[in-house]
Amino acid sequence: MISRIQAFKYRCFEQLDIKVGDYHVLAGANGTGKSTLLDIPLLLGEILSRGLIPAFLESPAIGGSPRAQSLQELVHYRRGEYFGFAIEANLPEEIIHDLLQNSLLKLQQDSKQPPHSLRYEIRNFKYIYLNFVLNSINLCNPITATIMF
């Protein structure tokens, strides 16, 4: 389950950080970012399946018009040269167990707590990161195992 959504200089959000629980209600005036917030998980899926540029500049797989005509349209009020967003999800216990049994075992020797969440983050149009965030470390300065796609 998604546990956190963040956006940095993305569309109407200069900075957004929402911890997601079981139930949420979105309310607000037109143009305040409700649809943009809900689109972030869909957008990430499209980036992973279709590629970075097509996900932004071509019509979404679910239908509708392209998200933007240029990447500059996606930057907060078109001021600046970058944007980013991130999604975190809690890992099920069986996945944590498998990770500890496999490649992350050496990484865990220095940590008392196993990884508990998965973080997908996109910044500066350059990379997509898959980070295993360790729950014993502050999220502002995590130790991560990173795979670049």
VEXTI-929759 format. One record per atom (N, C-alpha, C): z, x, y; atom name; residue number from 1; residue in three letters. Coordinates in nm, 2 decimals, m for minus. Example, Ala and Ser with C-alpha at 12.3 -4.5 7.8 and 13.67 -1.06 7.14 Angstrom:
z, x, y, atom, seq, type
0.78, 1.32, m0.57, N, 1, ALA
0.78, 1.23, m0.45, CA, 1, ALA
0.78, 1.32, m0.33, C, 1, ALA
0.71, 1.28, m0.22, N, 2, SER
0.71, 1.37, m0.11, CA, 2, SER
0.79, 1.29, 0.00, C, 2, SER
This chain:
z, x, y, atom, seq, type
0.00, 0.08, m0.12, N, 1, MET
0.00, 0.00, 0.00, CA, 1, MET
0.00, 0.09, 0.12, C, 1, MET
m0.08, 0.05, 0.22, N, 2, ILE
m0.08, 0.13, 0.35, CA, 2, ILE
0.06, 0.11, 0.41, C, 2, ILE
0.11, 0.23, 0.46, N, 3, SER
0.24, 0.23, 0.52, CA, 3, SER
0.24, 0.27, 0.67, C, 3, SER
0.13, 0.33, 0.71, N, 4, ARG
0.13, 0.37, 0.85, CA, 4, ARG
m0.02, 0.38, 0.90, C, 4, ARG
m0.04, 0.34, 1.02, N, 5, ILE
m0.18, 0.35, 1.08, CA, 5, ILE
m0.15, 0.42, 1.22, C, 5, ILE
m0.23, 0.52, 1.24, N, 6, GLN
m0.23, 0.59, 1.37, CA, 6, GLN
m0.37, 0.60, 1.43, C, 6, GLN
m0.38, 0.60, 1.56, N, 7, ALA
m0.50, 0.62, 1.63, CA, 7, ALA
m0.47, 0.71, 1.76, C, 7, ALA
m0.57, 0.80, 1.78, N, 8, PHE
m0.55, 0.89, 1.90, CA, 8, PHE
m0.68, 0.89, 1.98, C, 8, PHE
m0.67, 0.84, 2.10, N, 9, LYS
m0.79, 0.83, 2.19, CA, 9, LYS
m0.91, 0.76, 2.12, C, 9, LYS
m0.88, 0.66, 2.04, N, 10, TYR
m0.98, 0.58, 1.97, CA, 10, TYR
m1.00, 0.45, 2.03, C, 10, TYR
m1.11, 0.42, 2.09, N, 11, ARG
m1.15, 0.29, 2.15, CA, 11, ARG
m1.04, 0.25, 2.25, C, 11, ARG
m0.97, 0.14, 2.23, N, 12, CYS
m0.88, 0.10, 2.33, CA, 12, CYS
m0.74, 0.16, 2.32, C, 12, CYS
m0.72, 0.24, 2.22, N, 13, PHE
m0.59, 0.30, 2.19, CA, 13, PHE
m0.58, 0.45, 2.24, C, 13, PHE
m0.50, 0.48, 2.34, N, 14, GLU
m0.48, 0.62, 2.38, CA, 14, GLU
m0.40, 0.68, 2.27, C, 14, GLU
m0.29, 0.61, 2.23, N, 15, GLN
m0.21, 0.66, 2.11, CA, 15, GLN
m0.14, 0.54, 2.05, C, 15, GLN
m0.16, 0.53, 1.92, N, 16, LEU
m0.11, 0.41, 1.84, CA, 16, LEU
m0.04, 0.47, 1.72, C, 16, LEU
0.08, 0.42, 1.69, N, 17, ASP
0.15, 0.46, 1.57, CA, 17, ASP
0.22, 0.34, 1.52, C, 17, ASP
0.17, 0.28, 1.41, N, 18, ILE
0.23, 0.15, 1.36, CA, 18, ILE
0.28, 0.18, 1.21, C, 18, ILE
0.40, 0.15, 1.18, N, 19, LYS
0.45, 0.16, 1.05, CA, 19, LYS
0.43, 0.02, 0.99, C, 19, LYS
0.36, 0.01, 0.88, N, 20, VAL
0.32, m0.12, 0.82, CA, 20, VAL
0.42, m0.16, 0.71, C, 20, VAL
0.47, m0.28, 0.72, N, 21, GLY
0.55, m0.34, 0.61, CA, 21, GLY
0.48, m0.44, 0.54, C, 21, GLY
0.56, m0.53, 0.47, N, 22, ASP
0.50, m0.64, 0.39, CA, 22, ASP
0.43, m0.74, 0.48, C, 22, ASP
0.49, m0.77, 0.59, N, 23, TYR
0.44, m0.88, 0.68, CA, 23, TYR
0.43, m0.84, 0.82, C, 23, TYR
0.32, m0.87, 0.89, N, 24, HIS
0.30, m0.84, 1.03, CA, 24, HIS
0.22, m0.96, 1.09, C, 24, HIS
0.25, m0.98, 1.22, N, 25, VAL
0.17, m1.08, 1.29, CA, 25, VAL
0.11, m1.01, 1.41, C, 25, VAL
m0.02, m1.02, 1.42, N, 26, LEU
m0.09, m0.96, 1.54, CA, 26, LEU
m0.12, m1.07, 1.64, C, 26, LEU
m0.08, m1.05, 1.76, N, 27, ALA
m0.10, m1.14, 1.87, CA, 27, ALA
m0.13, m1.06, 1.99, C, 27, ALA
m0.22, m1.11, 2.08, N, 28, GLY
m0.25, m1.05, 2.20, CA, 28, GLY
m0.37, m1.10, 2.26, C, 28, GLY
m0.39, m1.07, 2.39, N, 29, ALA
m0.51, m1.12, 2.46, CA, 29, ALA
m0.64, m1.05, 2.41, C, 29, ALA
m0.75, m1.11, 2.45, N, 30, ASN
m0.88, m1.06, 2.41, CA, 30, ASN
m0.89, m0.91, 2.46, C, 30, ASN
m0.95, m0.83, 2.38, N, 31, GLY
m0.97, m0.69, 2.42, CA, 31, GLY
m0.85, m0.60, 2.41, C, 31, GLY
m0.75, m0.63, 2.34, N, 32, THR
m0.63, m0.55, 2.34, CA, 32, THR
m0.62, m0.47, 2.21, C, 32, THR
m0.71, m0.48, 2.12, N, 33, GLY
m0.72, m0.39, 2.00, CA, 33, GLY
m0.68, m0.45, 1.87, C, 33, GLY
m0.67, m0.58, 1.86, N, 34, LYS
m0.63, m0.64, 1.73, CA, 34, LYS
m0.74, m0.61, 1.63, C, 34, LYS
m0.86, m0.63, 1.66, N, 35, SER
m0.98, m0.61, 1.57, CA, 35, SER
m0.99, m0.46, 1.54, C, 35, SER
m0.98, m0.38, 1.64, N, 36, THR
m0.99, m0.23, 1.62, CA, 36, THR
m0.88, m0.18, 1.52, C, 36, THR
m0.76, m0.23, 1.54, N, 37, LEU
m0.65, m0.19, 1.45, CA, 37, LEU
m0.69, m0.23, 1.30, C, 37, LEU
m0.74, m0.35, 1.28, N, 38, LEU
m0.77, m0.40, 1.15, CA, 38, LEU
m0.90, m0.33, 1.09, C, 38, LEU
m0.98, m0.28, 1.18, N, 39, ASP
m1.10, m0.21, 1.14, CA, 39, ASP
m1.08, m0.07, 1.09, C, 39, ASP
m0.97, m0.01, 1.13, N, 40, ILE
m0.94, 0.13, 1.09, CA, 40, ILE
m0.94, 0.16, 0.94, C, 40, ILE
m0.87, 0.08, 0.86, N, 41, PRO
m0.88, 0.10, 0.71, CA, 41, PRO
m1.02, 0.08, 0.66, C, 41, PRO
m1.09, m0.02, 0.71, N, 42, LEU
m1.23, m0.05, 0.66, CA, 42, LEU
m1.32, 0.07, 0.70, C, 42, LEU
m1.30, 0.12, 0.82, N, 43, LEU
m1.38, 0.23, 0.87, CA, 43, LEU
m1.36, 0.35, 0.78, C, 43, LEU
m1.24, 0.38, 0.75, N, 44, LEU
m1.21, 0.50, 0.66, CA, 44, LEU
m1.29, 0.49, 0.53, C, 44, LEU
m1.28, 0.37, 0.47, N, 45, GLY
m1.35, 0.34, 0.35, CA, 45, GLY
m1.50, 0.37, 0.36, C, 45, GLY
m1.56, 0.32, 0.47, N, 46, GLU
m1.70, 0.34, 0.50, CA, 46, GLU
m1.73, 0.49, 0.52, C, 46, GLU
m1.65, 0.56, 0.59, N, 47, ILE
m1.67, 0.71, 0.61, CA, 47, ILE
m1.67, 0.78, 0.47, C, 47, ILE
m1.58, 0.74, 0.38, N, 48, LEU
m1.57, 0.81, 0.25, CA, 48, LEU
m1.69, 0.77, 0.16, C, 48, LEU
m1.75, 0.65, 0.18, N, 49, SER
m1.86, 0.61, 0.09, CA, 49, SER
m1.99, 0.63, 0.15, C, 49, SER
m2.01, 0.62, 0.28, N, 50, ARG
m2.14, 0.63, 0.35, CA, 50, ARG
m2.16, 0.76, 0.43, C, 50, ARG
m2.05, 0.82, 0.47, N, 51, GLY
m2.06, 0.94, 0.56, CA, 51, GLY
m2.01, 0.90, 0.70, C, 51, GLY
m1.98, 1.01, 0.77, N, 52, LEU
m1.92, 0.99, 0.90, CA, 52, LEU
m2.01, 0.92, 1.01, C, 52, LEU
m2.13, 0.97, 1.03, N, 53, ILE
m2.21, 0.92, 1.13, CA, 53, ILE
m2.26, 0.78, 1.10, C, 53, ILE
m2.31, 0.75, 0.97, N, 54, PRO
m2.35, 0.61, 0.94, CA, 54, PRO
m2.24, 0.51, 0.95, C, 54, PRO
m2.11, 0.55, 0.92, N, 55, ALA
m2.00, 0.46, 0.93, CA, 55, ALA
m1.98, 0.41, 1.07, C, 55, ALA
m2.01, 0.49, 1.17, N, 56, PHE
m1.99, 0.46, 1.31, CA, 56, PHE
m2.11, 0.39, 1.37, C, 56, PHE
m2.23, 0.45, 1.34, N, 57, LEU
m2.35, 0.41, 1.42, CA, 57, LEU
m2.44, 0.31, 1.34, C, 57, LEU
m2.42, 0.28, 1.22, N, 58, GLU
m2.50, 0.19, 1.14, CA, 58, GLU
m2.42, 0.06, 1.12, C, 58, GLU
m2.48, m0.05, 1.08, N, 59, SER
m2.41, m0.17, 1.05, CA, 59, SER
m2.32, m0.16, 0.94, C, 59, SER
m2.19, m0.21, 0.95, N, 60, PRO
m2.10, m0.20, 0.84, CA, 60, PRO
m2.15, m0.27, 0.71, C, 60, PRO
m2.10, m0.22, 0.60, N, 61, ALA
m2.14, m0.27, 0.47, CA, 61, ALA
m2.11, m0.42, 0.45, C, 61, ALA
m2.00, m0.47, 0.52, N, 62, ILE
m1.96, m0.61, 0.51, CA, 62, ILE
m2.04, m0.70, 0.61, C, 62, ILE
m2.13, m0.64, 0.68, N, 63, GLY
m2.22, m0.71, 0.78, CA, 63, GLY
m2.17, m0.69, 0.92, C, 63, GLY
m2.25, m0.74, 1.01, N, 64, GLY
m2.22, m0.73, 1.15, CA, 64, GLY
m2.30, m0.62, 1.22, C, 64, GLY
m2.27, m0.60, 1.35, N, 65, SER
m2.34, m0.50, 1.42, CA, 65, SER
m2.27, m0.36, 1.41, C, 65, SER
m2.34, m0.25, 1.44, N, 66, PRO
m2.28, m0.12, 1.44, CA, 66, PRO
m2.15, m0.11, 1.53, C, 66, PRO
m2.06, m0.03, 1.50, N, 67, ARG
m1.94, m0.01, 1.58, CA, 67, ARG
m1.97, 0.04, 1.71, C, 67, ARG
m2.07, 0.13, 1.73, N, 68, ALA
m2.11, 0.19, 1.85, CA, 68, ALA
m2.25, 0.23, 1.85, C, 68, ALA
m2.31, 0.25, 1.97, N, 69, GLN
m2.44, 0.31, 1.98, CA, 69, GLN
m2.44, 0.46, 1.99, C, 69, GLN
m2.33, 0.51, 2.03, N, 70, SER
m2.31, 0.66, 2.04, CA, 70, SER
m2.16, 0.69, 2.01, C, 70, SER
m2.13, 0.81, 1.96, N, 71, LEU
m1.99, 0.84, 1.93, CA, 71, LEU
m1.91, 0.85, 2.06, C, 71, LEU
m1.96, 0.87, 2.17, N, 72, GLN
m1.89, 0.88, 2.30, CA, 72, GLN
m1.83, 0.74, 2.33, C, 72, GLN
m1.89, 0.63, 2.29, N, 73, GLU
m1.84, 0.50, 2.31, CA, 73, GLU
m1.70, 0.48, 2.24, C, 73, GLU
m1.68, 0.55, 2.13, N, 74, LEU
m1.55, 0.54, 2.05, CA, 74, LEU
m1.43, 0.61, 2.11, C, 74, LEU
m1.46, 0.70, 2.21, N, 75, VAL
m1.35, 0.77, 2.28, CA, 75, VAL
m1.28, 0.68, 2.38, C, 75, VAL
m1.15, 0.69, 2.38, N, 76, HIS
m1.07, 0.60, 2.47, CA, 76, HIS
m1.12, 0.60, 2.61, C, 76, HIS
m1.17, 0.48, 2.65, N, 77, TYR
m1.23, 0.46, 2.78, CA, 77, TYR
m1.34, 0.56, 2.81, C, 77, TYR
m1.40, 0.61, 2.71, N, 78, ARG
m1.51, 0.71, 2.72, CA, 78, ARG
m1.47, 0.83, 2.80, C, 78, ARG
m1.34, 0.86, 2.80, N, 79, ARG
m1.29, 0.98, 2.87, CA, 79, ARG
m1.25, 1.08, 2.77, C, 79, ARG
m1.31, 1.20, 2.77, N, 80, GLY
m1.27, 1.30, 2.67, CA, 80, GLY
m1.38, 1.33, 2.57, C, 80, GLY
m1.35, 1.41, 2.48, N, 81, GLU
m1.45, 1.46, 2.38, CA, 81, GLU
m1.41, 1.44, 2.24, C, 81, GLU
m1.30, 1.37, 2.21, N, 82, TYR
m1.26, 1.36, 2.07, CA, 82, TYR
m1.18, 1.23, 2.06, C, 82, TYR
m1.17, 1.19, 1.93, N, 83, PHE
m1.08, 1.08, 1.89, CA, 83, PHE
m1.03, 1.11, 1.75, C, 83, PHE
m0.94, 1.03, 1.70, N, 84, GLY
m0.89, 1.05, 1.57, CA, 84, GLY
m0.81, 0.93, 1.52, C, 84, GLY
m0.80, 0.92, 1.39, N, 85, PHE
m0.71, 0.82, 1.34, CA, 85, PHE
m0.66, 0.86, 1.20, C, 85, PHE
m0.55, 0.80, 1.16, N, 86, ALA
m0.49, 0.84, 1.03, CA, 86, ALA
m0.44, 0.71, 0.96, C, 86, ALA
m0.44, 0.72, 0.83, N, 87, ILE
m0.38, 0.61, 0.75, CA, 87, ILE
m0.29, 0.68, 0.64, C, 87, ILE
m0.17, 0.63, 0.63, N, 88, GLU
m0.08, 0.68, 0.52, CA, 88, GLU
m0.05, 0.56, 0.42, C, 88, GLU
m0.04, 0.60, 0.30, N, 89, ALA
m0.01, 0.50, 0.19, CA, 89, ALA
0.10, 0.56, 0.10, C, 89, ALA
0.19, 0.48, 0.06, N, 90, ASN
0.29, 0.53, m0.03, CA, 90, ASN
0.23, 0.55, m0.17, C, 90, ASN
0.27, 0.65, m0.24, N, 91, LEU
0.22, 0.68, m0.37, CA, 91, LEU
0.30, 0.61, m0.48, C, 91, LEU
0.24, 0.54, m0.57, N, 92, PRO
0.31, 0.48, m0.69, CA, 92, PRO
0.38, 0.59, m0.77, C, 92, PRO
0.49, 0.56, m0.83, N, 93, GLU
0.57, 0.65, m0.91, CA, 93, GLU
0.49, 0.72, m1.01, C, 93, GLU
0.40, 0.65, m1.08, N, 94, GLU
0.32, 0.72, m1.19, CA, 94, GLU
0.23, 0.82, m1.13, C, 94, GLU
0.18, 0.80, m1.01, N, 95, ILE
0.09, 0.90, m0.95, CA, 95, ILE
0.18, 1.03, m0.91, C, 95, ILE
0.29, 1.00, m0.85, N, 96, ILE
0.38, 1.11, m0.82, CA, 96, ILE
0.41, 1.20, m0.95, C, 96, ILE
0.44, 1.13, m1.05, N, 97, HIS
0.47, 1.20, m1.18, CA, 97, HIS
0.35, 1.28, m1.22, C, 97, HIS
0.23, 1.23, m1.22, N, 98, ASP
0.11, 1.30, m1.26, CA, 98, ASP
0.09, 1.42, m1.17, C, 98, ASP
0.11, 1.41, m1.04, N, 99, LEU
0.09, 1.52, m0.94, CA, 99, LEU
0.19, 1.63, m0.97, C, 99, LEU
0.31, 1.59, m1.00, N, 100, LEU
0.41, 1.70, m1.03, CA, 100, LEU
0.38, 1.77, m1.16, C, 100, LEU
0.32, 1.70, m1.26, N, 101, GLN
0.28, 1.76, m1.39, CA, 101, GLN
0.16, 1.85, m1.37, C, 101, GLN
0.08, 1.83, m1.27, N, 102, ASN
m0.05, 1.90, m1.26, CA, 102, ASN
m0.04, 2.01, m1.15, C, 102, ASN
m0.14, 2.00, m1.06, N, 103, SER
m0.17, 2.11, m0.97, CA, 103, SER
m0.06, 2.13, m0.86, C, 103, SER
0.02, 2.03, m0.83, N, 104, LEU
0.12, 2.05, m0.72, CA, 104, LEU
0.25, 2.11, m0.77, C, 104, LEU
0.26, 2.14, m0.90, N, 105, LEU
0.39, 2.19, m0.95, CA, 105, LEU
0.43, 2.32, m0.88, C, 105, LEU
0.34, 2.41, m0.85, N, 106, LYS
0.38, 2.53, m0.78, CA, 106, LYS
0.42, 2.50, m0.64, C, 106, LYS
0.35, 2.41, m0.57, N, 107, LEU
0.38, 2.38, m0.44, CA, 107, LEU
0.53, 2.32, m0.43, C, 107, LEU
0.57, 2.25, m0.53, N, 108, GLN
0.70, 2.18, m0.53, CA, 108, GLN
0.81, 2.28, m0.56, C, 108, GLN
0.79, 2.40, m0.60, N, 109, GLN
0.90, 2.49, m0.63, CA, 109, GLN
0.98, 2.52, m0.50, C, 109, GLN
0.91, 2.51, m0.38, N, 110, ASP
0.98, 2.54, m0.26, CA, 110, ASP
1.04, 2.41, m0.20, C, 110, ASP
1.02, 2.30, m0.26, N, 111, SER
1.06, 2.17, m0.20, CA, 111, SER
1.15, 2.10, m0.30, C, 111, SER
1.25, 2.03, m0.24, N, 112, LYS
1.35, 1.96, m0.33, CA, 112, LYS
1.30, 1.81, m0.35, C, 112, LYS
1.21, 1.77, m0.27, N, 113, GLN
1.16, 1.63, m0.28, CA, 113, GLN
1.01, 1.63, m0.32, C, 113, GLN
0.97, 1.54, m0.41, N, 114, PRO
0.83, 1.54, m0.45, CA, 114, PRO
0.75, 1.47, m0.34, C, 114, PRO
0.61, 1.48, m0.34, N, 115, PRO
0.53, 1.41, m0.24, CA, 115, PRO
0.55, 1.26, m0.26, C, 115, PRO
0.55, 1.18, m0.15, N, 116, HIS
0.57, 1.04, m0.16, CA, 116, HIS
0.46, 0.96, m0.10, C, 116, HIS
0.38, 1.02, m0.02, N, 117, SER
0.27, 0.95, 0.04, CA, 117, SER
0.14, 1.03, 0.05, C, 117, SER
0.04, 0.96, 0.08, N, 118, LEU
m0.10, 1.02, 0.09, CA, 118, LEU
m0.14, 0.99, 0.24, C, 118, LEU
m0.20, 1.09, 0.30, N, 119, ARG
m0.25, 1.07, 0.44, CA, 119, ARG
m0.39, 1.11, 0.45, C, 119, ARG
m0.48, 1.01, 0.50, N, 120, TYR
m0.61, 1.04, 0.54, CA, 120, TYR
m0.62, 1.05, 0.69, C, 120, TYR
m0.68, 1.16, 0.74, N, 121, GLU
m0.68, 1.18, 0.88, CA, 121, GLU
m0.82, 1.23, 0.92, C, 121, GLU
m0.87, 1.17, 1.03, N, 122, ILE
m1.00, 1.21, 1.09, CA, 122, ILE
m0.97, 1.25, 1.24, C, 122, ILE
m1.02, 1.37, 1.28, N, 123, ARG
m1.01, 1.41, 1.41, CA, 123, ARG
m1.13, 1.49, 1.45, C, 123, ARG
m1.16, 1.49, 1.57, N, 124, ASN
m1.27, 1.58, 1.63, CA, 124, ASN
m1.40, 1.57, 1.56, C, 124, ASN
m1.43, 1.47, 1.49, N, 125, PHE
m1.56, 1.45, 1.42, CA, 125, PHE
m1.59, 1.55, 1.32, C, 125, PHE
m1.51, 1.65, 1.29, N, 126, LYS
m1.55, 1.76, 1.21, CA, 126, LYS
m1.51, 1.75, 1.06, C, 126, LYS
m1.39, 1.70, 1.03, N, 127, TYR
m1.34, 1.71, 0.89, CA, 127, TYR
m1.27, 1.57, 0.86, C, 127, TYR
m1.27, 1.55, 0.73, N, 128, ILE
m1.19, 1.44, 0.67, CA, 128, ILE
m1.08, 1.51, 0.59, C, 128, ILE
m0.96, 1.49, 0.62, N, 129, TYR
m0.85, 1.56, 0.54, CA, 129, TYR
m0.78, 1.46, 0.45, C, 129, TYR
m0.75, 1.51, 0.33, N, 130, LEU
m0.67, 1.44, 0.24, CA, 130, LEU
m0.54, 1.52, 0.22, C, 130, LEU
m0.43, 1.47, 0.28, N, 131, ASN
m0.31, 1.54, 0.28, CA, 131, ASN
m0.20, 1.47, 0.20, C, 131, ASN
m0.13, 1.55, 0.12, N, 132, PHE
m0.02, 1.51, 0.05, CA, 132, PHE
0.10, 1.54, 0.14, C, 132, PHE
0.16, 1.45, 0.20, N, 133, VAL
0.27, 1.47, 0.29, CA, 133, VAL
0.40, 1.47, 0.21, C, 133, VAL
0.48, 1.58, 0.23, N, 134, LEU
0.61, 1.59, 0.16, CA, 134, LEU
0.71, 1.52, 0.23, C, 134, LEU
0.79, 1.43, 0.16, N, 135, ASN
0.89, 1.35, 0.23, CA, 135, ASN
1.01, 1.43, 0.28, C, 135, ASN
1.02, 1.55, 0.24, N, 136, SER
1.14, 1.63, 0.29, CA, 136, SER
1.11, 1.70, 0.42, C, 136, SER
0.98, 1.68, 0.47, N, 137, ILE
0.94, 1.75, 0.59, CA, 137, ILE
0.91, 1.65, 0.70, C, 137, ILE
0.94, 1.68, 0.83, N, 138, ASN
0.91, 1.59, 0.94, CA, 138, ASN
0.76, 1.57, 0.95, C, 138, ASN
0.71, 1.45, 0.97, N, 139, LEU
0.57, 1.42, 0.97, CA, 139, LEU
0.50, 1.49, 1.09, C, 139, LEU
0.58, 1.53, 1.19, N, 140, CYS
0.51, 1.60, 1.30, CA, 140, CYS
0.47, 1.74, 1.26, C, 140, CYS
0.53, 1.79, 1.16, N, 141, ASN
0.50, 1.93, 1.12, CA, 141, ASN
0.50, 1.94, 0.96, C, 141, ASN
0.41, 1.86, 0.90, N, 142, PRO
0.42, 1.85, 0.75, CA, 142, PRO
0.36, 1.98, 0.68, C, 142, PRO
0.42, 2.01, 0.57, N, 143, ILE
0.35, 2.10, 0.48, CA, 143, ILE
0.26, 2.02, 0.39, C, 143, ILE
0.13, 2.06, 0.39, N, 144, THR
0.04, 1.97, 0.32, CA, 144, THR
m0.05, 2.05, 0.22, C, 144, THR
m0.09, 1.99, 0.12, N, 145, ALA
m0.20, 2.04, 0.04, CA, 145, ALA
m0.33, 1.97, 0.09, C, 145, ALA
m0.42, 2.04, 0.14, N, 146, THR
m0.54, 1.98, 0.20, CA, 146, THR
m0.67, 2.00, 0.12, C, 146, THR
m0.74, 1.90, 0.11, N, 147, ILE
m0.87, 1.90, 0.04, CA, 147, ILE
m0.97, 1.86, 0.15, C, 147, ILE
m1.07, 1.94, 0.18, N, 148, MET
m1.17, 1.90, 0.28, CA, 148, MET
m1.30, 1.84, 0.21, C, 148, MET
m1.35, 1.73, 0.26, N, 149, PHE
m1.47, 1.67, 0.20, CA, 149, PHE
m1.59, 1.70, 0.29, C, 149, PHE
